Amino acid sequence: MNLDSGAESVIRFSAEVSQDLGPKLDFPQKVEQGPVKARLIHDPAESPDGKKLAFSAMTHLYTLDIPAESRSV
């Protein structure tokens, strides 16, 4: 772009580029049968009445009942 006139023109350009990628991060593992235990939950939020906890884990949204003796409300 010419700053004085505002006229635009295409500048032809090409380049050969070789870019290394990082290591493959796909590690297949055998999963045991039965219930899956999540080790990391995201964005836990307690319900206004303090009876439930909502959170996400492994790309799903879950709720669970908070035992009465553990409630903060």
C-alpha positions in Angstrom: 0.0 0.0 0.0 1.3 3.4 -1.0 0.9 5.5 2.2 0.8 8.8 0.2 -1.8 7.8 -2.4 -3.5 4.8 -0.7 -3.1 2.7 -3.8 -2.6 -1.0 -3.2 -0.5 -3.4 -5.2 0.2 -7.2 -4.8 3.8 -8.1 -4.1 4.4 -11.6 -5.3 6.3 -13.7 -2.9 7.1 -17.4 -2.4 9.4 -19.3 0.0 10.3 -22.9 0.6 9.8 -23.5 4.3 10.7 -26.6 6.4 9.1 -26.5 9.8 9.6 -29.2 12.4 6.6 -30.2 14.4 6.7 -31.1 18.1 6.4 -34.7 19.3 3.2 -36.6 18.6 1.1 -36.4 21.7 -1.2 -39.3 21.1 -0.5 -42.0 23.6 -3.1 -44.8 23.3 -3.6 -46.6 26.7 -5.7 -49.5 27.7 -8.6 -48.3 29.8 -9.8 -50.6 32.6 -13.4 -51.7 32.4 -15.9 -50.2 34.9 -16.3 -46.7 36.3 -13.8 -44.0 35.2 -12.2 -41.9 37.9 -11.6 -38.3 37.0 -8.4 -36.9 38.5 -8.9 -33.3 37.5 -12.2 -31.4 37.5 -12.7 -27.9 36.0 -14.7 -24.9 37.2 -16.5 -26.4 40.2 -19.5 -24.4 41.3 -21.7 -25.0 44.3 -25.5 -24.6 43.9 -27.1 -21.6 45.7 -28.6 -23.9 48.3 -25.3 -25.7 48.9 -26.7 -29.1 48.1 -25.1 -29.8 44.7 -21.7 -29.3 43.0 -21.5 -28.8 39.3 -18.2 -29.3 37.4 -16.8 -30.4 34.1 -14.4 -33.3 33.6 -13.3 -35.1 30.5 -15.4 -32.8 28.3 -18.7 -33.5 30.1 -20.7 -31.6 32.7 -21.6 -33.3 35.9 -23.5 -32.6 39.1 -23.2 -34.5 42.4 -25.0 -34.2 45.7 -22.9 -32.7 48.5 -23.3 -34.7 51.8 -25.0 -32.7 54.5 -22.0 -32.9 56.8 -19.8 -31.3 54.1 -22.1 -28.4 53.1 -20.8 -24.9 53.6 -24.3 -23.3 53.8 
